[in-house]
Amino acid sequence: MVGEHDGCLKLRVAAPPVDGRANEEIVRFLAERLGVARRSVKLLGGAGSRRKLFAVDAPLAAAVLAQRLHHGARP
């Protein structure tokens, strides 16, 4: 994670934006960082754009998700 910009997370990924590889890398990053299964992270919009919208299906409060995004999931 690089930081935040205009209320959004700013990420830098190594995977190229070809065949959805960059999007999949973002899903992997979010799932790991939030401590949820990959199937719980869904790309809702922006598949071909720099700005994307994801949904996380997890029984966690928004504050917990925000804390994990900034500091990582606790074991």
HTML snippet that shows the backbone in 3Dmol.js (N, CA, C, O; Angstrom):
<script src="https://3Dmol.org/build/3Dmol-min.js"></script>
<div id="view" style="width:600px;height:400px;position:relative"></div>
<script>
const pdb = `
ATOM      1  N   MET A   1       0.852  -1.167   0.000  1.00  0.00           N
ATOM      2  CA  MET A   1       0.000   0.000   0.000  1.00  0.00           C
ATOM      3  C   MET A   1       0.896   1.227   0.000  1.00  0.00           C
ATOM      4  O   MET A   1       1.820   1.343   0.805  1.00  0.00           O
ATOM      5  N   VAL A   2       0.608   2.130  -0.907  1.00  0.00           N
ATOM      6  CA  VAL A   2       1.392   3.345  -1.035  1.00  0.00           C
ATOM      7  C   VAL A   2       0.848   4.434  -0.119  1.00  0.00           C
ATOM      8  O   VAL A   2       1.613   5.254   0.388  1.00  0.00           O
ATOM      9  N   GLY A   3      -0.460   4.453   0.098  1.00  0.00           N
ATOM     10  CA  GLY A   3      -1.070   5.457   0.957  1.00  0.00           C
ATOM     11  C   GLY A   3      -2.516   5.699   0.565  1.00  0.00           C
ATOM     12  O   GLY A   3      -3.207   4.796   0.092  1.00  0.00           O
ATOM     13  N   GLU A   4      -2.958   6.920   0.768  1.00  0.00           N
ATOM     14  CA  GLU A   4      -4.321   7.307   0.413  1.00  0.00           C
ATOM     15  C   GLU A   4      -4.282   8.526  -0.479  1.00  0.00           C
ATOM     16  O   GLU A   4      -3.370   9.349  -0.394  1.00  0.00           O
ATOM     17  N   HIS A   5      -5.287   8.634  -1.342  1.00  0.00           N
ATOM     18  CA  HIS A   5      -5.417   9.795  -2.213  1.00  0.00           C
ATOM     19  C   HIS A   5      -6.897  10.027  -2.468  1.00  0.00           C
ATOM     20  O   HIS A   5      -7.589   9.135  -2.960  1.00  0.00           O
ATOM     21  N   ASP A   6      -7.380  11.192  -2.144  1.00  0.00           N
ATOM     22  CA  ASP A   6      -8.768  11.571  -2.409  1.00  0.00           C
ATOM     23  C   ASP A   6      -9.760  10.579  -1.805  1.00  0.00           C
ATOM     24  O   ASP A   6     -10.764  10.239  -2.430  1.00  0.00           O
ATOM     25  N   GLY A   7      -9.473  10.117  -0.585  1.00  0.00           N
ATOM     26  CA  GLY A   7     -10.374   9.210   0.115  1.00  0.00           C
ATOM     27  C   GLY A   7     -10.300   7.758  -0.326  1.00  0.00           C
ATOM     28  O   GLY A   7     -11.126   6.945   0.088  1.00  0.00           O
ATOM     29  N   CYS A   8      -9.326   7.420  -1.158  1.00  0.00           N
ATOM     30  CA  CYS A   8      -9.172   6.053  -1.666  1.00  0.00           C
ATOM     31  C   CYS A   8      -7.800   5.516  -1.299  1.00  0.00           C
ATOM     32  O   CYS A   8      -6.851   6.276  -1.105  1.00  0.00           O
ATOM     33  N   LEU A   9      -7.709   4.189  -1.206  1.00  0.00           N
ATOM     34  CA  LEU A   9      -6.404   3.575  -1.008  1.00  0.00           C
ATOM     35  C   LEU A   9      -5.621   3.676  -2.305  1.00  0.00           C
ATOM     36  O   LEU A   9      -6.187   3.568  -3.393  1.00  0.00           O
ATOM     37  N   LYS A  10      -4.342   3.881  -2.187  1.00  0.00           N
ATOM     38  CA  LYS A  10      -3.484   3.919  -3.359  1.00  0.00           C
ATOM     39  C   LYS A  10      -2.540   2.732  -3.251  1.00  0.00           C
ATOM     40  O   LYS A  10      -1.776   2.614  -2.293  1.00  0.00           O
ATOM     41  N   LEU A  11      -2.604   1.849  -4.254  1.00  0.00           N
ATOM     42  CA  LEU A  11      -1.789   0.644  -4.260  1.00  0.00           C
ATOM     43  C   LEU A  11      -0.872   0.655  -5.467  1.00  0.00           C
ATOM     44  O   LEU A  11      -1.181   1.255  -6.497  1.00  0.00           O
ATOM     45  N   ARG A  12       0.244  -0.006  -5.328  1.00  0.00           N
ATOM     46  CA  ARG A  12       1.152  -0.222  -6.455  1.00  0.00           C
ATOM     47  C   ARG A  12       1.301  -1.740  -6.572  1.00  0.00           C
ATOM     48  O   ARG A  12       1.692  -2.408  -5.614  1.00  0.00           O
ATOM     49  N   VAL A  13       0.989  -2.273  -7.741  1.00  0.00           N
ATOM     50  CA  VAL A  13       1.071  -3.719  -7.942  1.00  0.00           C
ATOM     51  C   VAL A  13       2.105  -4.040  -9.009  1.00  0.00           C
ATOM     52  O   VAL A  13       2.343  -3.247  -9.921  1.00  0.00           O
ATOM     53  N   ALA A  14       2.711  -5.202  -8.883  1.00  0.00           N
ATOM     54  CA  ALA A  14       3.737  -5.624  -9.830  1.00  0.00           C
ATOM     55  C   ALA A  14       3.127  -6.296 -11.052  1.00  0.00           C
ATOM     56  O   ALA A  14       3.728  -6.290 -12.127  1.00  0.00           O
ATOM     57  N   ALA A  15       1.940  -6.877 -10.897  1.00  0.00           N
ATOM     58  CA  ALA A  15       1.309  -7.593 -12.007  1.00  0.00           C
ATOM     59  C   ALA A  15       0.853  -6.607 -13.081  1.00  0.00           C
ATOM     60  O   ALA A  15       0.384  -5.512 -12.770  1.00  0.00           O
ATOM     61  N   PRO A  16       0.993  -7.000 -14.335  1.00  0.00           N
ATOM     62  CA  PRO A  16       0.552  -6.123 -15.426  1.00  0.00           C
ATOM     63  C   PRO A  16      -0.979  -6.110 -15.527  1.00  0.00           C
ATOM     64  O   PRO A  16      -1.639  -7.071 -15.133  1.00  0.00           O
ATOM     65  N   PRO A  17      -1.532  -5.023 -16.053  1.00  0.00           N
ATOM     66  CA  PRO A  17      -2.991  -4.945 -16.203  1.00  0.00           C
ATOM     67  C   PRO A  17      -3.462  -5.711 -17.439  1.00  0.00           C
ATOM     68  O   PRO A  17      -4.140  -5.158 -18.304  1.00  0.00           O
ATOM     69  N   VAL A  18      -3.096  -6.982 -17.507  1.00  0.00           N
ATOM     70  CA  VAL A  18      -3.435  -7.825 -18.646  1.00  0.00           C
ATOM     71  C   VAL A  18      -4.187  -9.052 -18.129  1.00  0.00           C
ATOM     72  O   VAL A  18      -3.764  -9.684 -17.160  1.00  0.00           O
ATOM     73  N   ASP A  19      -5.297  -9.383 -18.776  1.00  0.00           N
ATOM     74  CA  ASP A  19      -6.084 -10.564 -18.417  1.00  0.00           C
ATOM     75  C   ASP A  19      -6.501 -10.575 -16.947  1.00  0.00           C
ATOM     76  O   ASP A  19      -6.641 -11.648 -16.360  1.00  0.00           O
ATOM     77  N   GLY A  20      -6.702  -9.411 -16.346  1.00  0.00           N
ATOM     78  CA  GLY A  20      -7.171  -9.330 -14.969  1.00  0.00           C
ATOM     79  C   GLY A  20      -6.131  -9.650 -13.917  1.00  0.00           C
ATOM     80  O   GLY A  20      -6.469  -9.788 -12.741  1.00  0.00           O
ATOM     81  N   ARG A  21      -4.870  -9.772 -14.312  1.00  0.00           N
ATOM     82  CA  ARG A  21      -3.830 -10.153 -13.334  1.00  0.00           C
ATOM     83  C   ARG A  21      -3.625  -9.090 -12.249  1.00  0.00           C
ATOM     84  O   ARG A  21      -3.434  -9.430 -11.081  1.00  0.00           O
ATOM     85  N   ALA A  22      -3.663  -7.827 -12.618  1.00  0.00           N
ATOM     86  CA  ALA A  22      -3.490  -6.769 -11.613  1.00  0.00           C
ATOM     87  C   ALA A  22      -4.678  -6.771 -10.649  1.00  0.00           C
ATOM     88  O   ALA A  22      -4.497  -6.610  -9.442  1.00  0.00           O
ATOM     89  N   ASN A  23      -5.880  -6.951 -11.172  1.00  0.00           N
ATOM     90  CA  ASN A  23      -7.059  -7.001 -10.307  1.00  0.00           C
ATOM     91  C   ASN A  23      -6.974  -8.173  -9.343  1.00  0.00           C
ATOM     92  O   ASN A  23      -7.324  -8.036  -8.171  1.00  0.00           O
ATOM     93  N   GLU A  24      -6.515  -9.323  -9.821  1.00  0.00           N
ATOM     94  CA  GLU A  24      -6.376 -10.493  -8.957  1.00  0.00           C
ATOM     95  C   GLU A  24      -5.328 -10.254  -7.875  1.00  0.00           C
ATOM     96  O   GLU A  24      -5.493 -10.706  -6.742  1.00  0.00           O
ATOM     97  N   GLU A  25      -4.270  -9.558  -8.211  1.00  0.00           N
ATOM     98  CA  GLU A  25      -3.256  -9.239  -7.208  1.00  0.00           C
ATOM     99  C   GLU A  25      -3.839  -8.326  -6.124  1.00  0.00           C
ATOM    100  O   GLU A  25      -3.513  -8.471  -4.945  1.00  0.00           O
ATOM    101  N   ILE A  26      -4.686  -7.403  -6.520  1.00  0.00           N
ATOM    102  CA  ILE A  26      -5.332  -6.516  -5.546  1.00  0.00           C
ATOM    103  C   ILE A  26      -6.264  -7.322  -4.649  1.00  0.00           C
ATOM    104  O   ILE A  26      -6.291  -7.107  -3.437  1.00  0.00           O
ATOM    105  N   VAL A  27      -7.025  -8.246  -5.227  1.00  0.00           N
ATOM    106  CA  VAL A  27      -7.912  -9.106  -4.423  1.00  0.00           C
ATOM    107  C   VAL A  27      -7.081  -9.888  -3.410  1.00  0.00           C
ATOM    108  O   VAL A  27      -7.449  -9.974  -2.239  1.00  0.00           O
ATOM    109  N   ARG A  28      -5.962 -10.460  -3.856  1.00  0.00           N
ATOM    110  CA  ARG A  28      -5.075 -11.207  -2.946  1.00  0.00           C
ATOM    111  C   ARG A  28      -4.569 -10.319  -1.817  1.00  0.00           C
ATOM    112  O   ARG A  28      -4.582 -10.714  -0.651  1.00  0.00           O
ATOM    113  N   PHE A  29      -4.120  -9.110  -2.172  1.00  0.00           N
ATOM    114  CA  PHE A  29      -3.607  -8.173  -1.171  1.00  0.00           C
ATOM    115  C   PHE A  29      -4.683  -7.837  -0.149  1.00  0.00           C
ATOM    116  O   PHE A  29      -4.441  -7.911   1.056  1.00  0.00           O
ATOM    117  N   LEU A  30      -5.875  -7.466  -0.624  1.00  0.00           N
ATOM    118  CA  LEU A  30      -6.949  -7.084   0.290  1.00  0.00           C
ATOM    119  C   LEU A  30      -7.347  -8.239   1.197  1.00  0.00           C
ATOM    120  O   LEU A  30      -7.526  -8.043   2.399  1.00  0.00           O
ATOM    121  N   ALA A  31      -7.488  -9.437   0.642  1.00  0.00           N
ATOM    122  CA  ALA A  31      -7.872 -10.596   1.452  1.00  0.00           C
ATOM    123  C   ALA A  31      -6.833 -10.878   2.536  1.00  0.00           C
ATOM    124  O   ALA A  31      -7.177 -11.122   3.693  1.00  0.00           O
ATOM    125  N   GLU A  32      -5.572 -10.842   2.152  1.00  0.00           N
ATOM    126  CA  GLU A  32      -4.509 -11.094   3.129  1.00  0.00           C
ATOM    127  C   GLU A  32      -4.480 -10.010   4.192  1.00  0.00           C
ATOM    128  O   GLU A  32      -4.397 -10.302   5.385  1.00  0.00           O
ATOM    129  N   ARG A  33      -4.547  -8.774   3.764  1.00  0.00           N
ATOM    130  CA  ARG A  33      -4.458  -7.643   4.691  1.00  0.00           C
ATOM    131  C   ARG A  33      -5.632  -7.615   5.658  1.00  0.00           C
ATOM    132  O   ARG A  33      -5.481  -7.253   6.825  1.00  0.00           O
ATOM    133  N   LEU A  34      -6.826  -8.009   5.153  1.00  0.00           N
ATOM    134  CA  LEU A  34      -8.028  -7.974   5.986  1.00  0.00           C
ATOM    135  C   LEU A  34      -8.248  -9.265   6.768  1.00  0.00           C
ATOM    136  O   LEU A  34      -9.100  -9.320   7.655  1.00  0.00           O
ATOM    137  N   GLY A  35      -7.481 -10.299   6.440  1.00  0.00           N
ATOM    138  CA  GLY A  35      -7.634 -11.572   7.142  1.00  0.00           C
ATOM    139  C   GLY A  35      -8.912 -12.298   6.763  1.00  0.00           C
ATOM    140  O   GLY A  35      -9.546 -12.928   7.610  1.00  0.00           O
ATOM    141  N   VAL A  36      -9.298 -12.213   5.484  1.00  0.00           N
ATOM    142  CA  VAL A  36     -10.503 -12.889   5.002  1.00  0.00           C
ATOM    143  C   VAL A  36     -10.123 -13.766   3.808  1.00  0.00           C
ATOM    144  O   VAL A  36      -9.037 -13.625   3.245  1.00  0.00           O
ATOM    145  N   ALA A  37     -11.018 -14.662   3.434  1.00  0.00           N
ATOM    146  CA  ALA A  37     -10.793 -15.509   2.260  1.00  0.00           C
ATOM    147  C   ALA A  37     -10.878 -14.660   0.991  1.00  0.00           C
ATOM    148  O   ALA A  37     -11.592 -13.658   0.951  1.00  0.00           O
ATOM    149  N   ARG A  38     -10.148 -15.067  -0.031  1.00  0.00           N
ATOM    150  CA  ARG A  38     -10.182 -14.332  -1.307  1.00  0.00           C
ATOM    151  C   ARG A  38     -11.586 -14.253  -1.873  1.00  0.00           C
ATOM    152  O   ARG A  38     -11.957 -13.248  -2.479  1.00  0.00           O
ATOM    153  N   ARG A  39     -12.376 -15.314  -1.679  1.00  0.00           N
ATOM    154  CA  ARG A  39     -13.742 -15.311  -2.214  1.00  0.00           C
ATOM    155  C   ARG A  39     -14.621 -14.254  -1.539  1.00  0.00           C
ATOM    156  O   ARG A  39     -15.707 -13.949  -2.032  1.00  0.00           O
ATOM    157  N   SER A  40     -14.160 -13.696  -0.420  1.00  0.00           N
ATOM    158  CA  SER A  40     -14.909 -12.654   0.285  1.00  0.00           C
ATOM    159  C   SER A  40     -14.673 -11.264  -0.293  1.00  0.00           C
ATOM    160  O   SER A  40     -15.367 -10.316   0.075  1.00  0.00           O
ATOM    161  N   VAL A  41     -13.709 -11.132  -1.187  1.00  0.00           N
ATOM    162  CA  VAL A  41     -13.374  -9.835  -1.789  1.00  0.00           C
ATOM    163  C   VAL A  41     -13.826  -9.859  -3.242  1.00  0.00           C
ATOM    164  O   VAL A  41     -13.359 -10.678  -4.033  1.00  0.00           O
ATOM    165  N   LYS A  42     -14.735  -8.957  -3.587  1.00  0.00           N
ATOM    166  CA  LYS A  42     -15.302  -8.909  -4.938  1.00  0.00           C
ATOM    167  C   LYS A  42     -15.045  -7.557  -5.577  1.00  0.00           C
ATOM    168  O   LYS A  42     -15.221  -6.515  -4.947  1.00  0.00           O
ATOM    169  N   LEU A  43     -14.631  -7.587  -6.826  1.00  0.00           N
ATOM    170  CA  LEU A  43     -14.472  -6.371  -7.618  1.00  0.00           C
ATOM    171  C   LEU A  43     -15.843  -6.003  -8.162  1.00  0.00           C
ATOM    172  O   LEU A  43     -16.426  -6.750  -8.947  1.00  0.00           O
ATOM    173  N   LEU A  44     -16.360  -4.842  -7.743  1.00  0.00           N
ATOM    174  CA  LEU A  44     -17.689  -4.402  -8.164  1.00  0.00           C
ATOM    175  C   LEU A  44     -17.646  -3.492  -9.390  1.00  0.00           C
ATOM    176  O   LEU A  44     -18.575  -3.491 -10.198  1.00  0.00           O
ATOM    177  N   GLY A  45     -16.586  -2.733  -9.527  1.00  0.00           N
ATOM    178  CA  GLY A  45     -16.511  -1.809 -10.646  1.00  0.00           C
ATOM    179  C   GLY A  45     -15.099  -1.344 -10.906  1.00  0.00           C
ATOM    180  O   GLY A  45     -14.253  -1.351 -10.012  1.00  0.00           O
ATOM    181  N   GLY A  46     -14.851  -0.939 -12.141  1.00  0.00           N
ATOM    182  CA  GLY A  46     -13.552  -0.395 -12.492  1.00  0.00           C
ATOM    183  C   GLY A  46     -12.539  -1.430 -12.914  1.00  0.00           C
ATOM    184  O   GLY A  46     -11.337  -1.202 -12.779  1.00  0.00           O
ATOM    185  N   ALA A  47     -12.986  -2.563 -13.422  1.00  0.00           N
ATOM    186  CA  ALA A  47     -12.062  -3.644 -13.797  1.00  0.00           C
ATOM    187  C   ALA A  47     -10.969  -3.163 -14.747  1.00  0.00           C
ATOM    188  O   ALA A  47      -9.828  -3.611 -14.641  1.00  0.00           O
ATOM    189  N   GLY A  48     -11.291  -2.266 -15.666  1.00  0.00           N
ATOM    190  CA  GLY A  48     -10.303  -1.770 -16.609  1.00  0.00           C
ATOM    191  C   GLY A  48      -9.810  -0.376 -16.304  1.00  0.00           C
ATOM    192  O   GLY A  48      -9.167   0.259 -17.140  1.00  0.00           O
ATOM    193  N   SER A  49     -10.107   0.103 -15.111  1.00  0.00           N
ATOM    194  CA  SER A  49      -9.780   1.475 -14.728  1.00  0.00           C
ATOM    195  C   SER A  49      -8.733   1.500 -13.627  1.00  0.00           C
ATOM    196  O   SER A  49      -8.486   0.494 -12.962  1.00  0.00           O
ATOM    197  N   ARG A  50      -8.124   2.657 -13.446  1.00  0.00           N
ATOM    198  CA  ARG A  50      -7.182   2.818 -12.322  1.00  0.00           C
ATOM    199  C   ARG A  50      -7.939   2.900 -10.991  1.00  0.00           C
ATOM    200  O   ARG A  50      -7.415   2.509  -9.948  1.00  0.00           O
ATOM    201  N   ARG A  51      -9.156   3.403 -11.038  1.00  0.00           N
ATOM    202  CA  ARG A  51      -9.985   3.542  -9.836  1.00  0.00           C
ATOM    203  C   ARG A  51     -10.969   2.380  -9.798  1.00  0.00           C
ATOM    204  O   ARG A  51     -11.758   2.199 -10.725  1.00  0.00           O
ATOM    205  N   LYS A  52     -10.921   1.594  -8.728  1.00  0.00           N
ATOM    206  CA  LYS A  52     -11.725   0.382  -8.621  1.00  0.00           C
ATOM    207  C   LYS A  52     -12.578   0.412  -7.354  1.00  0.00           C
ATOM    208  O   LYS A  52     -12.276   1.119  -6.393  1.00  0.00           O
ATOM    209  N   LEU A  53     -13.648  -0.373  -7.383  1.00  0.00           N
ATOM    210  CA  LEU A  53     -14.529  -0.481  -6.236  1.00  0.00           C
ATOM    211  C   LEU A  53     -14.630  -1.948  -5.849  1.00  0.00           C
ATOM    212  O   LEU A  53     -14.997  -2.791  -6.667  1.00  0.00           O
ATOM    213  N   PHE A  54     -14.301  -2.249  -4.588  1.00  0.00           N
ATOM    214  CA  PHE A  54     -14.349  -3.612  -4.080  1.00  0.00           C
ATOM    215  C   PHE A  54     -15.347  -3.695  -2.940  1.00  0.00           C
ATOM    216  O   PHE A  54     -15.570  -2.723  -2.219  1.00  0.00           O
ATOM    217  N   ALA A  55     -15.946  -4.873  -2.787  1.00  0.00           N
ATOM    218  CA  ALA A  55     -16.808  -5.174  -1.640  1.00  0.00           C
ATOM    219  C   ALA A  55     -16.135  -6.298  -0.860  1.00  0.00           C
ATOM    220  O   ALA A  55     -15.518  -7.194  -1.437  1.00  0.00           O
ATOM    221  N   VAL A  56     -16.265  -6.233   0.468  1.00  0.00           N
ATOM    222  CA  VAL A  56     -15.707  -7.275   1.329  1.00  0.00           C
ATOM    223  C   VAL A  56     -16.861  -7.880   2.110  1.00  0.00           C
ATOM    224  O   VAL A  56     -17.530  -7.196   2.884  1.00  0.00           O
ATOM    225  N   ASP A  57     -17.086  -9.168   1.900  1.00  0.00           N
ATOM    226  CA  ASP A  57     -18.151  -9.886   2.593  1.00  0.00           C
ATOM    227  C   ASP A  57     -17.542 -10.551   3.817  1.00  0.00           C
ATOM    228  O   ASP A  57     -17.038 -11.672   3.744  1.00  0.00           O
ATOM    229  N   ALA A  58     -17.596  -9.847   4.942  1.00  0.00           N
ATOM    230  CA  ALA A  58     -17.015 -10.360   6.178  1.00  0.00           C
ATOM    231  C   ALA A  58     -17.798  -9.791   7.359  1.00  0.00           C
ATOM    232  O   ALA A  58     -18.250  -8.647   7.310  1.00  0.00           O
ATOM    233  N   PRO A  59     -17.960 -10.579   8.415  1.00  0.00           N
ATOM    234  CA  PRO A  59     -18.702 -10.108   9.593  1.00  0.00           C
ATOM    235  C   PRO A  59     -17.833  -9.221  10.491  1.00  0.00           C
ATOM    236  O   PRO A  59     -17.658  -9.503  11.677  1.00  0.00           O
ATOM    237  N   LEU A  60     -17.297  -8.153   9.911  1.00  0.00           N
ATOM    238  CA  LEU A  60     -16.426  -7.247  10.650  1.00  0.00           C
ATOM    239  C   LEU A  60     -16.971  -5.823  10.559  1.00  0.00           C
ATOM    240  O   LEU A  60     -17.541  -5.426   9.543  1.00  0.00           O
ATOM    241  N   ALA A  61     -16.791  -5.077  11.619  1.00  0.00           N
ATOM    242  CA  ALA A  61     -17.201  -3.676  11.627  1.00  0.00           C
ATOM    243  C   ALA A  61     -16.300  -2.866  10.699  1.00  0.00           C
ATOM    244  O   ALA A  61     -15.139  -3.217  10.489  1.00  0.00           O
ATOM    245  N   ALA A  62     -16.831  -1.801  10.157  1.00  0.00           N
ATOM    246  CA  ALA A  62     -16.066  -0.939   9.253  1.00  0.00           C
ATOM    247  C   ALA A  62     -14.783  -0.449   9.918  1.00  0.00           C
ATOM    248  O   ALA A  62     -13.747  -0.348   9.261  1.00  0.00           O
ATOM    249  N   ALA A  63     -14.840  -0.144  11.209  1.00  0.00           N
ATOM    250  CA  ALA A  63     -13.652   0.336  11.914  1.00  0.00           C
ATOM    251  C   ALA A  63     -12.563  -0.736  11.961  1.00  0.00           C
ATOM    252  O   ALA A  63     -11.377  -0.421  11.863  1.00  0.00           O
ATOM    253  N   VAL A  64     -12.956  -1.992  12.111  1.00  0.00           N
ATOM    254  CA  VAL A  64     -11.993  -3.093  12.144  1.00  0.00           C
ATOM    255  C   VAL A  64     -11.365  -3.262  10.763  1.00  0.00           C
ATOM    256  O   VAL A  64     -10.155  -3.457  10.652  1.00  0.00           O
ATOM    257  N   LEU A  65     -12.180  -3.189   9.710  1.00  0.00           N
ATOM    258  CA  LEU A  65     -11.655  -3.287   8.348  1.00  0.00           C
ATOM    259  C   LEU A  65     -10.658  -2.160   8.078  1.00  0.00           C
ATOM    260  O   LEU A  65      -9.597  -2.396   7.500  1.00  0.00           O
ATOM    261  N   ALA A  66     -10.994  -0.944   8.491  1.00  0.00           N
ATOM    262  CA  ALA A  66     -10.095   0.194   8.276  1.00  0.00           C
ATOM    263  C   ALA A  66      -8.783  -0.007   9.029  1.00  0.00           C
ATOM    264  O   ALA A  66      -7.711   0.273   8.492  1.00  0.00           O
ATOM    265  N   GLN A  67      -8.859  -0.484  10.254  1.00  0.00           N
ATOM    266  CA  GLN A  67      -7.654  -0.717  11.053  1.00  0.00           C
ATOM    267  C   GLN A  67      -6.778  -1.770  10.383  1.00  0.00           C
ATOM    268  O   GLN A  67      -5.559  -1.613  10.318  1.00  0.00           O
ATOM    269  N   ARG A  68      -7.389  -2.836   9.887  1.00  0.00           N
ATOM    270  CA  ARG A  68      -6.623  -3.896   9.232  1.00  0.00           C
ATOM    271  C   ARG A  68      -6.006  -3.419   7.922  1.00  0.00           C
ATOM    272  O   ARG A  68      -4.897  -3.827   7.577  1.00  0.00           O
ATOM    273  N   LEU A  69      -6.699  -2.573   7.201  1.00  0.00           N
ATOM    274  CA  LEU A  69      -6.130  -2.044   5.960  1.00  0.00           C
ATOM    275  C   LEU A  69      -4.859  -1.256   6.238  1.00  0.00           C
ATOM    276  O   LEU A  69      -3.896  -1.323   5.473  1.00  0.00           O
ATOM    277  N   HIS A  70      -4.861  -0.514   7.332  1.00  0.00           N
ATOM    278  CA  HIS A  70      -3.722   0.326   7.650  1.00  0.00           C
ATOM    279  C   HIS A  70      -2.602  -0.395   8.388  1.00  0.00           C
ATOM    280  O   HIS A  70      -1.438  -0.007   8.294  1.00  0.00           O
ATOM    281  N   HIS A  71      -2.960  -1.452   9.128  1.00  0.00           N
ATOM    282  CA  HIS A  71      -1.959  -2.106   9.969  1.00  0.00           C
ATOM    283  C   HIS A  71      -1.823  -3.607   9.736  1.00  0.00           C
ATOM    284  O   HIS A  71      -0.938  -4.239  10.313  1.00  0.00           O
ATOM    285  N   GLY A  72      -2.669  -4.178   8.915  1.00  0.00           N
ATOM    286  CA  GLY A  72      -2.612  -5.608   8.642  1.00  0.00           C
ATOM    287  C   GLY A  72      -3.459  -6.408   9.616  1.00  0.00           C
ATOM    288  O   GLY A  72      -3.766  -5.942  10.713  1.00  0.00           O
ATOM    289  N   ALA A  73      -3.833  -7.603   9.214  1.00  0.00           N
ATOM    290  CA  ALA A  73      -4.658  -8.481  10.041  1.00  0.00           C
ATOM    291  C   ALA A  73      -3.840  -9.040  11.189  1.00  0.00           C
ATOM    292  O   ALA A  73      -2.641  -9.284  11.053  1.00  0.00           O
ATOM    293  N   ARG A  74      -4.484  -9.234  12.291  1.00  0.00           N
ATOM    294  CA  ARG A  74      -3.840  -9.858  13.450  1.00  0.00           C
ATOM    295  C   ARG A  74      -4.141 -11.352  13.412  1.00  0.00           C
ATOM    296  O   ARG A  74      -5.265 -11.742  13.095  1.00  0.00           O
ATOM    297  N   PRO A  75      -3.163 -12.196  13.728  1.00  0.00           N
ATOM    298  CA  PRO A  75      -3.398 -13.645  13.736  1.00  0.00           C
ATOM    299  C   PRO A  75      -4.368 -14.063  14.807  1.00  0.00           C
ATOM    300  O   PRO A  75      -4.668 -15.249  14.940  1.00  0.00           O
TER     301      PRO A  75
END
`;
const viewer = $3Dmol.createViewer("view");
viewer.addModel(pdb, "pdb");
viewer.setStyle({}, {cartoon: {color: "spectrum"}});
viewer.zoomTo();
viewer.render();
</script>
